[in-house]
Amino acid sequence: LDLMEDILDEWLWQQEYWLPPGISWQDIEMEHEGHYPMPRDLLYTLPLAFGFIVFRYVFERLVALPLSRCLGVKDRIRIRAPSVPKLEAFYKQHNRQPSQVLVALVKQCGLSQRKIQTWFRHRRNQDRPSNSKKFCEASWRFLFYLIAFTGGLGCLFHTPWLWDHRECWRGYPKQPVAQEHYWYYILELGFYWSLLLCVSVDVKRKDFKEQIIHHIATIFLIGFSYCANYVRVGTLVMLVHDSSDFLLESAKMFNYAGWRKTCDTLFVIFSLVFLVTRLVVFPGRVIHTTLVVSMDFFQPFFGYYFFNALLLVLQALHIFWAYLILRMVYKFVFLGKVERDERSDEESEVDDDEEEEEEPEEEEEECSWEQRKGAINSKLASLANNCVLNNLTNQRSMSSRLPKAR
């Protein structure tokens, strides 16, 4: 551990990167009383991330899963693909949706193209996450974001920089950090580490790449702002983000449970909070104070440019998600519906698979369109004959009753 710390001190924690000119780590640590952020504090977030993963595993199975059953979350019954080793090997190693190599697979397996396409459709659906799994993930994030927002608001409500953003820089960088703000930082960073570590096993969504960029930018942002003692403005950034995240996760939970009205109501509230906090408050107050107001207190240095670059990356992601949200709100308000592939919690797989799965298939018989049409016509004819016979029978019975009624 000491060797790792020496390497980091030599190559990464150089004071020219993290602190304004003329300020060193020794100046911050020795000349003032109280706790001051040091880079070595961030090493504790890695074991904390694994602790979050363990706690999440227990929470999802002991709390979230029973809660999903109480709320009526139902999983779709999926048809399992039969065991075909050659198709399974191709599915895992090459492509999940073969189109160009169907003829080669037909020769290798001795199956028809229709059966191979059906096998791949069932195999893809077999890998789709269930509603219960998605509900458990959403409930875990909802729990953390709700606690983080309420705890962050409680520890920042009486701070002067929440109301006057010039207080973020008064006395910078020699600003002691309160214990509650220290834990606010450490817990947030540990949580985002856990999200990044679990990204390969979580539900893959259509904004998967943007989520990866968001997690990495957030980790760099929290870590750098802590080392450079941007803690005051960093707490504002985290509070702004947590204010809408728990609303989105709660909307997802009710969506998986089938509570459409509750889901739509929460989503509208989330949209309003998101658009106000991410497109108005975040650029108008937070980014403005880091770009403009901070120049009244110190000269620009590497950390100034790096920190603001990360904030602008987050703002670009906010604009991207705001576009998706506004498109969804438009469809909900003017068209009366919300397309399911618009929501950020939908998987990135092709949506047609689910629809095709619901239709019954005659996998054992290979018949032409003419044969199917003939079978349908014969069934319709027999159905029509039955209807005619029923009508005639009813008419005869009615005519036999009429004289008695008279």
DOTOR-58760 format. One record per residue: x, y, z of N, C-alpha, C, O in turn; residue in one letter. Coordinates in steps of 0.1 Angstrom, whole numbers, plus 5000, padded with zeros to 4 digits. Layout:
// residues N
XYZXYZXYZXYZA/...
END
This chain:
// residues 406
500849885000500050005000500950135000500550224993L/502050125008502950245008503550264994503750374990D/503950154988504550164975503650224964503950304956L/502350184965501350234956501150384958501050464949M/501150424971501050564974502150644970502050764965E/503450594970504550664966504550684950504850794945D/504050574943503950584929502950694925503150774916I/501850694932500750794929501250934932500951024924L/501950944943502551084946503451134936503551254933D/504251044930505251084920504651114906505151204900E/503751034902503251044888501851104887501551174877W/501051094897499651144895499351264904498751364899L/499651254917499251364926500251484927500551534937W/500751524915501651644915500751764917499751784911Q/501251854926500451964931500152064919499252134920Q/501052064909500752154898499452114890498852204884E/499051994891497851954884496651984892495552014886Y/496751974905495551974913495252104920494152134924W/496352184923496152304931496652434923497452424914L/496152544927496552674921497952704923498652644932P/498652784915500052814916500352874930499652954936P/501452824936501952874949501352794961501652824972G/500552694958499852614969500452474968500452414957I/500752414979501252274979500352194989499552244997S/500552064988499851974997500152005012499351995021W/501452035014501852065028501152185034500852195045Q/500952285025500352405029498852375034498452435044D/498252295027496852255031496752175043495952195052I/497752075044497651975055498152035068497651995079E/499152115068499852155080499452285086499552305098M/499052385078498852515083497452535089497152645095E/496552445087495152465091494652345099495052235097H/493752375108493152275116491952215108491352285099E/491552095112490352035105490751935094491951925092G/489851875089490051775078490151835065489251905061H/491251805057491351865044491551745034492151645038Y/490951755022490951645013492351605009493151695005P/492651485009493951435004493651314994492751244996M/494551304984494251194974494151054980493450974974P/494951024990494950894996493550855001493250735003R/492650955004491350925009490550844999489650765003D/490850864986490050794976490250644975489450574969L/491350604981491650454980490650374988490450254985L/489950444997488950375005487650344997486750265001Y/487450414986486250404978486150264971485050214968T/487350204968487350074960486749964969485849894964L/487249944981486649834989485149874993484349784994P/484850004993483450044996482650004984481449974986L/483150014972482349974960481949824961480849794957A/482949744965482649604966481649574977480749484976F/481649654988480649654998479249684993478249624997G/479249784984477949824978477349704969476149674969F/478249634962477849524954477249414962476249354959I/477949384973477449274982476049314988475149234989V/476049444993474749494999473649494988472449454992F/473949524976472949524965472449384963471249364961R/473349284963472949144961471949104971470949034968Y/472249134984471349094995470049174994468949114996V/470149304991468849384990467949334979466749324981F/468549304967467649264956466949134959465849114954E/467549044966466948914968466048904981465048834981R/466348984991465548985003464449095003463549075011L/464649194996463749304997463049334983461849334982V/463849354973463349404960462549294953461449324948A/462949164954462249064947460849034953459849024946L/460749024967459449014973458549134970457349124969P/459149254970458449374967457849364953456749414951L/458649314943458149304930456949214929455949244921S/456949104936455749014936454549084943453449064938R/454749164953453649234959453049334950451849354950C/453849404942453349504933452749444920452249524912L/452949314918452349254906453249244894452749244883G/454549244896455449234885455349094879455548994886V/455149084866454948954860456048934849456349034841K/456648814849457648784839457048714827456148624829D/457448744815457048674803457548534803458748514805R/456648444799457148304798457748284784457148314774I/459048244784459848234772460048094768460248004776R/459948064755460247934749461747914749462447994742I/462247814755463647784755464047714741463347634736R/465147764736465647704723466247564726466847544736A/465947474717466447334718467947334717468547434712P/468547234722470047224722470547184708470347074703S/471247284702471847264689473247314691473447434690V/474247234693475647284696476247374686476847474690P/476047344673476647434663476047564663476747664661K/474747574664474047704665474447784678474547904677L/474547704688474947774701476347834700476547944705E/477247754694478647804692478647934683479348024686A/477847934673477848044664477148164671477648274669F/476148134679475448244686476448314696476348444697Y/477248244703478148304713479348364707479848464712K/479848314696481148354691481048454680481948534678Q/479948454672479948534660478848634660479048754662H/477548594658476548684656475248634662474948514661N/474448724668473148684674472048694664470948644667R/472248754653471248774643471748744629472048834621Q/471948614626472548574613471648604601470448564602P/472148664591471348694579472148654567471548594557S/473448674567474248644555474648504554475048454543Q/474648434565475248304566474248194569474548084573V/472948224566471948124568472048004560471847894565L/472548014547472647904539473747804544473647684544V/474847864549475947784555475447714567475847594569A/474647774576474147714587473147604584473147494591L/472447614573471547514569472247384565471847274569V/473447404558474247294554474847224566475047104567K/475347304576476047254587475047174597475447064602Q/473847224599473047164609471947074603471346994610C/471647084590470647004584469247054588468346974587G/469047174591467747234594467347334584468247384577L/466047354583465547454573465847594578466147614590S/465847694569466047834573465047884583465347954592Q/463847834581462747884591463047834605462947904615R/463447704606463747654619465047724626465047744638K/466047754617467147824622466847964627467248004638I/466048034619465548164624464748164636464948244645Q/463948064637463148044650464048014661463748064672T/465047934659465947894670466648024675466848044687W/467148104666467848224670466948324677467348394686F/465748334673464748424679464448374694464448464703R/464248244696464048194709465348214718465248234730H/466448194711467748204719467948354724468448374735R/467648444715467748584719466848624730467148684740R/465548574729464548604739464948534752464648594763N/465648424751466048354763467048434771467048424784Q/467848514765468848604771468248734776468948814783D/467048764772466548894776466248894791465848794797R/466549004798466349014812464849014815464049074808P/464448954826463048954830462649084837463549164841S/461349104838460849224844461249234859461549334864N/461349114865461749104879463249154881463549234890S/464049114872465449164873465549314871466349374878K/464849364861464849504858464249584870464749694874K/463249534876462649594888463649604899463749704906F/464349494902465349484913466449594911466849654920C/466949604898467949704896467449844898468149924904E/466249874893465650004895465450034909465650154914A/464949934917464649964931465949984939465950064948S/467049924935468349944942468850084939469250154949W/468750134927469150264924468250374930468650474934R/466950334930466050434937466350444951466350564956F/466650344958466950344972468250434975468150524983L/469250414967470450494969470250644965470650734973F/469650664954469450804950468550884959468751004962Y/467550814965466650884974467450914987467351024992L/468150824992468950845004470050955002470251035010I/470650944990471751044987471151184986471751284991A/469951194980469351324978468951384991469251504994F/468251304999467751355012468951385021468951485028T/469951295022471051325030471851445026472351525034G/472051455012472851565007472151695010472751795013G/470751705008470051825010470051865025470151975029L/470051755034470151785048471451845053471451935061G/472551795047473851845051474251965044475252035048C/473552005034473952135026472952245029473252365025L/471852215035470752315036471252445044470852555041F/472052425054472552535062473952585058474452675065H/474452535047475752585042475552715034474552735027T/476552815035476352935028476452925013475852995006P/477252825008477452814993476252754986476252754974W/475252694993474052654987473252764982472552754972L/473352884989472552994985473353104978472853174969W/474653114981475553214975476653134969477553094977D/476753124956477753044950479153104950480153034948H/479253234954480653284955481353234968482553234969R/480553174977481153114989481852984986482552934994E/481552934974482352814970483852834969484652744970C/484252964966485552994963486253084973487453104973W/485453134983486053224993487053145002486653045009R/488353175001489353105009489852985002490652915008G/489552964990489952844982491452854980491952964978Y/492252744981491852604983491952564998491752445001P/492152655007492352615021491052625028490752705037K/490152525024488852515030488652385037488752275030Q/488452385050488252255057486952185052486052255049P/486952055053485751975048485051915061485751855069V/483751945062483051885073482951735072483051685061A/482651665083482651515083481451465074481651365067Q/480351535074479151485066479451505051478951425043E/480151615048480451635034481551535029481551495017H/482451495038483451395034482751265031483051205021Y/481851225039481151095037480151105025479951005018W/479651225023478751245011479551214998479151144989Y/480851264998481751244987482151094985482051034975Y/482551034996483050904996482050804992482250714984I/480850814997479750724994479250734980479050634973L/479250864974478850874960479850814951479550754941E/481150844954482150784945482150634946482350564936L/482050574958481950424959480750374952480850264946G/479650444952478450394945478650394930478350294923F/479250494924479450504910480550404905480550354894Y/481550374914482450264911481750134910482050054901W/480750104919480049984919479149974906479049864901S/478550084902477850084889478750044877478349974869L/479950104877480850074866481249934866481449874856L/481549874878481949734879480849634875481149534871L/479649674877478549584874477849614861476849554857C/478449694853477849734840477749614830476849614822V/478649514832478649404823477549304826477049224817S/477049304838475949204842474649274844473649204845V/474549404844473349474844472649474831473149434821D/471349514831470549514819471149614809471449734813V/471449574797472049654787470949734780470049684774K/471049874781470049954776470450024763471550014759R/469450094757469750154744470750274745471350304735K/470850334757471850444759473050384767473550454775D/473450264763474450194771475750274770476450294780F/476150314758477450394756477450524764478350564770K/476250594763476150714771476250694786476850774793E/475750584790475750554805477250524809477650574820Q/477950454800479350434803480150564804480950584814I/479950654794480650784795480250854807481050924813I/478950854811478450924822479150874835479550954843H/479250744837479850684849481350724850481750764860H/482050714839483450744839483650894841484550934849I/482850984835483051124837482651164851483351244857A/481651094857481251124871482351074881482651154890T/482950964878484050914887485251014886485851044897I/485651044874486751144873486351274880487251344886F/485151324878484751454883484751444898485251544905L/484151344904484151334919485551324925485951394934I/486351234918487651214923488551334922489251374932G/488551404911489351524909488951634918489751704924F/487551654918487051774926487451754941487651854948S/487451624945487851604959489351634961489751704971Y/490251584952491651604954491951754953492851804960C/491351824944491551974942490752054952490852184951A/490051994962489252064972488152144965487852254970N/487652094954486452154948485152094955484152074949Y/485252064968484251994975482952074975481852014974V/483052204977481852284979481052284966479852254966R/481652314955480852304942480552164938479552144932V/481452064942481151924939479851874946479151794940G/479651924958478451884965477151934958476151874958T/477352054952476152104945475952024932474752004928L/476951984925476851904913476051774917475151734910V/476551704928475851574931474451594936473551514932M/474151704943472751734947471851754935470751704935L/472351834925471551854913471251724906470051714901V/472151634905471951514898471051414905470151354899H/471251414918470351314926468951364927468051284930D/468651494925467251544926466251484917465151474920S/466751434905465751374895465951234893465051164888S/467151174897467451034894466450944901466050844896D/466150974914465250874921463850884916463150784917F/463450994909462050994903462050904891461050834889L/463150904883463150824871463150674875462450594869L/463950634885463950494890462550454895462150334893E/461850544902460550504907459550484896458750394896S/459650564886458850554874459050414867458150354862A/460350374866460650244860460050134868459550044863K/460150144882459550034890458050014888457649904886M/457350124887455850114885455650074870454550014867F/456550104861456350064847456449914846455649844840N/457449854853457549704853456449634860456049524857Y/455849704870454649654877453349664870452349604874A/453349744859452149754851451249864856450049874852G/451749954865450950064870451050184861451850274863W/450350184850450650274839450350424843451250514840R/449250454850448950584854450050644864450450754862K/450350564873451350604883452750624876453450724879T/453050534867454350544860454350674851455350754852C/453250704844453250824836453250954844453951044840D/452550954855452551064864454051094869454451214869T/454650994874456051004879456951054868457851124870L/456750994856457651034845457451184841458451244838F/456251234841456051374838456751464849457351564846V/456551424862457251494873458751494871459451594872I/459251374868460751354865461151444854462251514855F/460351454843460751534831460851674835461851744831S/459951724843459951864847461251894856461951994854L/461451804865462551824874463951814867464851894869V/463951714858465251694850465551824841466651874841F/464551864834464751984825465152104832465952184827L/464552124844464852244852466252234858467052334857V/466552124864467852114871469052094861470052154864T/468852014850469951984842470152084831471252104826R/469052154826469252254815469152404820469552494812L/468752424832468752564837469652584849470552664849V/469452504860470252524872471652484870472552554874V/471952364864473252314863474152404854475252444859F/473752444842474552534834474552684839475552754839P/473352724844473252864848473852904861474253014863G/473952804870474552834883475852764885476852824889R/475852634884477052554887478152574877479252614881V/477952554864478952574854479352724854480552754852I/478452814855478752954855479752984867480653064865H/479452934878480352964890481752904888482752964893T/481852794882483152734880483952794869485152804869T/483252844858483952904847484253054849485353094846L/483253124855483353274855483653324870484653394872V/482853284879482953334893484353294899484853374907V/484753174897486053134903487253214899488253214906S/487153284887488253364883488553484891489553544891M/487553524900487753634909488553594921488953684929D/488853464923489553414935490853354932491753344941F/491153304920492453244917492653244902491753264894F/493953224898494253224884494053084878494052984886Q/493753074865493452934859494652854860495852894859P/494452724862495452624863494952494856493752494852F/495752384856495352264849493952214854493152174847F/493852214868492652164874491452234870490352184869G/491552374868490452454864489952404850488652394848Y/490752384840490352344827489852204827488852174821Y/490452114835490051974835488651954841487851884836F/488452024853487152014860486052074851484952014850F/486252184845485252244836484952164824483852154818N/486052094818485852004807484951884811484051854803A/485051834822484251724827482751774829481851704825L/482651894834481251944836480551964822479351944821L/481352004812480752024799480451894792479451884785L/481151784795480851654790479451614796478651564789V/479351634809478051594816476951684810475851634808L/477151804807476151894801475751844787474551854784Q/476751794780476351744766475451624768474551604760A/475751534777474851414780473551464784472551404781L/473451564792472151624797471351664785470151644784H/471951734775471251774763470751654755469651654750I/471551554754471151434747469951364753468951334746F/469951344766468851284773467651374773466551324773W/467851504774466751604774465951594760464751604760A/466751574749466151554736465251424736464051434731Y/465751314742464951194743463651214751462551164748L/463851284762462751304772461651394765460451364766I/462051504758461151594752460351524741459151544738L/461051434733460351354723459351264729458251244724R/459651204741458651114748457551194753456351154752M/457751314759456751394764455751444752454551444754V/456351474741455551514729454551404725453451424723Y/455051284725454251164721453151144731452051104728K/453551164744452651134755451451244755450351204757F/451851364753450851474754450051484741448751504742V/450651484730449951504717449451384710448451384703F/450051274712449651144706448951054716448350954712L/449051084729448351004739449050874742448450784748G/450350854738451050734741452550764743453050864738K/453250674749454650674750455250554744454950444749V/456050564733456550444727457550374736458350444743E/457450244737458250174747459750174743460550164752R/460150184730461550194727462150324729463350344726D/461350424733461850554736462450564750463350654753E/462050484759462450494773463850444775464350354768R/464650514783466050484785466250354792467350304792S/465250294798465350164805465150044796465149934801D/464850064783464649954774465949894769466949964768E/465949764766467149704761467449744747466549794740E/468649724743469049764730468849654720469249664708S/468149544723467849434714466749484704466049584707E/466549404694465549434685464149404691464049294697V/463249494690461949484697461049384690460149334696D/461349354677460449264670460449124676459449044674D/461449084683461548954688460448924698459848814697D/460149014707459048994716457748974710456948894714E/457549054699456249044692456048914685455048854685E/457148874679457148744672456948624681456348524678E/457448644694457348534703455948504707455648384711E/455148604707453748584711452948514701451848454704E/453348514688452548444678452848294678453948254679E/451848204677452048064677452648024664452348084653P/453547934664454347884653454147734651454047664660E/454047694638454047554635455447514631455847514619E/456247484641457647454639457847314632458847294625E/456947224634457147094629456747074614457246984608E/455947164609455447154596456047264587456047384592E/456447234575456847334566455847334554455847244546E/455047434554453947434543454047564536454547664541C/453647564524453647684515452547774518451647744526S/452647894512451547994515450247944509449147974515W/450247874498449047834492448347724501447047724502E/449147644507448547544516447947604528446847574532Q/448647704533448047774545446747854541445847854549R/446747914530445647984525444447894524443247924527K/444647774518443547674516443047634530441847614531G/443947604539443447564553442647674559441647644565A/443047794558442347904564440947914557439947934564I/440847904544439647914537438647804541437447834542N/439147684543438347574547437747594561436547564563S/438647654570438147674583437047784583436047784590K/437347894575436348004574434947954568433947994573L/435147864558433847804552433047724563431847734564A/433747644570433047564580432447644591431347624596S/433247754594432647844604431447914599430447934607L/431447954586430348024581429147924580427947964583A/429347794576428247704576427647684589426447674591N/428447674600427947664613427047784617426047764623N/427547904613426848024616425448024609424448054615C/425447974596424247974588423247874595422047894596V/423847754598422947654604422347704618421247674620L/423147774625422647824638421547924636420547924643N/421748004626420748104623419448044618418348084623N/419547944609418347874605417647804616416447804617L/418447734625417847674636417047764645415947744650T/417747884647417047984656415848034650414748064656N/415848054636414648104630413548004630412348044632Q/413847874628412847774629412247764643410947754644R/413047774653412547764666411647884670410647874677S/412048004664411248114667409948114660408848154665M/409948054647408648044640407747944646406547964645S/408247844652407447744659406847794671405747754676S/407447904677406947954690405948064687405148094696R/405948124675405148244672403648204674402948284680L/403148094668401648064669401248054684400148094688P/402147984692401747974706401748104713400848134721K/402648194709402648324715401448404712400848474720A/400948384699399748454695398548404703397448444701R/
END
